[in-house]
C-alpha cells in the first residue's frame, strides 16, 4: 500500500507566535507549526523573538520538513504585509494562516488600566485583524485557503481577565464574520478554544507549576487528564486540512469537556485534591 500523503501536503502556511516561551513543555504555536510541517506543509514561523522560532525551525528541519523564520511585530501592519510577502517569496503563496498570538493578564473592569486594555486588544485581536487583512487577498487570488484563530475558553466563561476575555470574544465574532464574508472566495475560517492546557507560558506564572494546581487543573475537566499544546495542534491540523473541507465558522473547544459541565458538579473531585494536599 502506498504511504498516505500528509493532510496538508504541498500547502504553504504562516503560523504567528511560532516560537515558545522558554521552559518545560511546548507552546501552542510551536506545536502547531511542527504538526503542520509533519503533515507536509512548508511553514513560515513568525515571532517577535526570532530566536525562539529558530528552535522550532531546527526541529522541523531535523525531521525533514521545510520552514523559514520571520521576525516581526504583528501588531504592526507593515510587519504583517512583509510577513505575507516573505511567505509568498519563499513558498509561492499562502494556503493556511494560523493566528496564535495571545497574552492574558488578570484584572476586572474596575482595576484594569486603559493602557492594559489597549495592549490586550492589540496583542490578542489587532494581530488577527492585520494578519488576515494582508493574507486574505493572497488566498482569494489563489482560489481559497484556511484560516485558524487560536482562541480561549476565556471568551466563553468568566475568569477575571476582562481585557483578554473581551479580545478573545472579539476573535469569536471575527471568525464568524470572516467565514461569512469570504466563504464564496473559497476561504474557510475556524477557531480553536483551548482549555486548561499546560504550556511554558502557563508554567511561567508563579504557582501554576505547583503539583496541586496541576492536579486541580486536570480534575476540573470531564476527562481528568492533562492537556498540552500538542492537543491544540491536532485540532489545528484537522481544521486547516481538506478533511475539514465542509467546516467553517466554527469555534472548537479543546478543553477536555470543561465547558460542558458546571463547577458544582466537579466540586467533589476538586475538593478531593485539596483534601489530599492538606
Helices and strands as residue ranges (DSSP letters): E 12-16, H 28-38, E 42-47, H 50-62, E 66-71, H 77-91, E 96-99, H 114-121, I 122-126, H 127-142, E 145-152, G 153-155, H 162-182, G 183-185, E 187-194, E 197-198, H 200-203, H 211-219, E 227-228, H 229-240, G 242-244, E 251-254, G 258-260, G 263-266, H 267-277
